[in-house]
Amino acid sequence: MRRLLTLLVVMMASVAGMVAQQRPTIRVADRPHRPIDTVATSRKGVCLVLYSDMSYSWLDSRREKWASDEVFSSHWDTARIFAYRDIELKQLPEEIEVQLITHFDDYHYPVMGPIISRYGPRGRRNHNGIDLGLKTGEPIYATFPGRVRYATYNTGGFGNLIILRHPNGLETYYAHLSRINVSVGDWVSAGEVIGYGGSTGRSRGPHLHFEVRYCDQTFDPQHLIDFATGNLRYGTFILERSYFNIRSRATEGLEDDESLIDPSALVAKSDSDSVSAAILAEVDRKDREAAAKAAEEKAAKWHTIRSGDTLGGLAVKYHTTVTAICRLNGISSKTTLRVGRKIRVK
């Protein structure tokens, strides 16, 4: 009897194995993609859509309203970077009230990294945005919700470039990407990964060149974002026409930034055909210093603050001193360490 039971168990196991071998393996990619349920969120008009292949997406009812707004139809040029060529600076109002967010989820920092070049004059040309250091392949996030107006390789120096237009009329630029993750016409939410950092185009190393424009007019992104913390400065921002001056500043002390050339040194006499050799030498020196500083920043070590972290503890962990950490970050030993903030430790 025992031998018979053993034989039956072996036969059943064999049959089960044969059935398992004949049963096709269903990959996630082969599963049907159809909506099966929605989940409400804390955001008015926004819900999570669940699909049968275990994927999900966000449904934002505001997009239907945005799609009919003039901001997404007027001057909608998907082939050229600048879409407002017929609007001059003098035609813009003295002040423009810009609603940046209506909910806390309407903003996300583009990437957390050290500032390696600020907005303002750079050598013999203008630097119309801010450069943030990163590693190739780091995700780049949509700063505000909006729609993709431009997403392709730009031969003018931007490399892989994405331009997002937002409901308030602002446009944000994301340049030098290693890869573009969206297409023209796509609607994106704040915090959505739109691409990956790189060094394409006119670039000396991996970084994100980030710009904010209104009717093609650029202004310092630091008016809106504290890049040291990644926090948005305002919910509603009064954009003054004077901010569109390349030499305008959002914060104190930027005029002393050693990575920038003194604009007055670059002004040649009206009867001169070229800039003097001395000025060119100064430009070259500043460029070399900026490249060396960027290389130093790239080799730096960073730490993301977690609950319970202290300057003393970080100094011990990274074999450095509290004084050195404070000097690298421009803080004091009494500075409150905010959870999630990145600070340089080496």
Buried (B, 14 or more C-beta within 10 A) or exposed (E): EEEEEEEEEEEEEEEEEEEEEEEEEEEEEEEEEEEEEEEEBEBEBBBEBBBEBEEBEBBBEBBEEBEEEEBBEEBBEEEEBEBBEEBEEEEBEEEBEBBBBBBEBBBBBBBBBBBBBBBBBBBEEBBBBBBBBBEBEBBBBBBBBBBBBBBBEBEEEBBBBBBBBBBBBBBBBBBBBBEBBBEBEBBBBBBBBBBBBBBBBBBBBBBBBBBBBBBBBBBBBBBBBEBBBBEBEEEEBEBBBEBBBBEBBBEEEBEEEEBBBEBEBBEEEEEEEEBEEEBBEBBEEBBEEBBEBBEEBBEEEBBEBEEEBEBEEBBEEBEBEBEBBBEBBEBEEEEEBEEEBBBBBE
